[in-house]
Amino acid sequence: MKKNASSAPHPGILGLLQKMGIGRRRPVGTISDEDKYAWLGRMLADVSYEMTPAETKNTEKLNGLLPAGSRIYVVHLPNTDLTKTTKSYENALRAGYLPVPHLAARFVPDEATLRTFLGNLQSLGLDEILLLGGGLKEQRGPYRTVMDLLHTGLFEEYGIRSFAVAGHPEPHPYASDEEILRAYTEKYEYFTSHGHEYYMMTQFTFATASLLGLIDTLRAHGLYFPVRAGLVGVVGFQVLIKYAVICGIGNSLKVLRKEAANISNLSRGYRTETFLLPLAEKVLSEPDPDRYAMLQHFHVFPFNNNHARSIDYLQKLPLREQDKVTLE
């Protein structure tokens, strides 16, 4: 789907949402559970997952659980040799999935490495990538930001046509809100001026208001990124709290600690529907059908390598069979 830089949401996005029935809103409190789960089913139909390069060795174990052609995002770890990542993408392709590589600007040591990496993607027929700044405060080469990478012109040279960028529903641990908004704007203007396809992949969050607040901010500034919102998979509270602290998501940490304070919740682990059902209620009851039209899909961060269990859980959730899944 080609995107544009107009001051109104892309008509294709709104048309699709309206066909799905999402354009019809009702007041808060009148949304039935059936409607909420039906909305979740539509949103989870094209859910994507994330793996480390080592985890891709087991990608074939997802066959029969994850639909063929689903996106598998392959993480760019700080010590990864980008010239030797081809095997990870081949693992996903062989299992019938679409690998989408992460590329963190501050982890790239030099232009030669970047060229080799992009050449390997081109040889595999891959033309979609997720661009990140990278969590390191110090860069390892000439690239500090996503814009530094984009301005090389190498992505166009090697046939990359679709770009995902990171979205932050909650305050960034290293950058101000103004800096983050400026970064969103620069990327959006680059993609639209070059005719690229683009979307935003958000950090995981447990706070509905934070995710919807990000969408409101983007829309208010004319930045119409289709959004793939980050979720967590099947995992215990202690692990989630650890990652929430690492990622600096304060609002979510408050929500998570409140959930964990309940002994029964603590014993069964975090249940994703405690975030998704209120989100469905808010989106379906919003009077303005355009307001959250950019929210299109979900992306799962399955911590602790619980890929199969996370997939199974989320597939059952729209069918209201979530209680059949045991969480640790």
C-alpha positions, 0 to 999 in steps of 0.5 A: 500500500503506497503512502502519501504526505497529504494532511488527511489520513490515507483513504485506503486506511480508512476504507479498509477500517470501515469495511471491517466495521471499525468506522462505526462507533458507540458510546463507552460502556455499550461495547459488547465482549463479542464486539471487542473480541471480534475487533481483536481477531481482525487486529491479530489477523496479521500479527507479527513476531520477533526473534533473535538470530539464534532463535530463528533456528527453531522457526519451523516449529511455528509451522501450523501455529503461525500463518505462512507469510507472517512477518518475523522480525529478526533482532539486531543485537549489539555484538551481531556481525551484520555480514553473517546474518544471512542464515537467520533470514534463510531460516525464516524463509525456509519455514515459509515466513517473511523475515524483516531485519532490524538495523540499529544505526549505532551498531553499524561499524562502517559503510562496507559492512552496511553494503555487505548487509544490504547486498545479502538482503537483496540476494535473498529478495528481501526489501523490507527493514526496521530501522532503529537508532540503537540503545547505545549512547555511543556509536560504533561507526559513522551512523548515529541516527536513522536519518544518518543511515537513510541519507547514505542512499544505500537503501534505494541502491539495494532495492529496499522499498518498505521501511518500519521505524520505532515508535515510543508510546511512553517517554524515551529514556534518552531523548526529549519528547521534542527530539522524538517528534522531530525525528518522527517528522524527519523520517516521515518527510523522507519516506513521503518525498522518496515515494517509499512505503512506511509504517511505525512499530511501537515499543511494547506498552501496558498502558492504553492511554500511552499508545492512543496518546502517541497516535493522537500526537502523530495525527495532530502533527500530520504524521500518518504512519500506519501503526503496528503496536507492540504487545508482550507474549506469554511471560511472567511478571518478574520478567516483564518488570525487568524488561520494563525497567530496562526499556524505561517505560514508566507508565507501563511499569506502574500498570504492571506493578498494580497488576502484579500486586494481585496474588492471583495475577502474580501466580498466573502471569501477565495476561495480554487481554488486560491491555487489549480489551480496554484498548478495544473498548476505547477504539470502538467507542470513539465517535471520530472514525478517523482518530485511531485509524492508523492503528492497524496491526499488533507486533508481539515481543515473546520474551523468554523464547515463548514463541509457540505459547505466545502464538497459541495464546493470541490465536485463542484470545479472539475466540474467547478461549484464553482460559485454556492457556496456562501462564507461568 
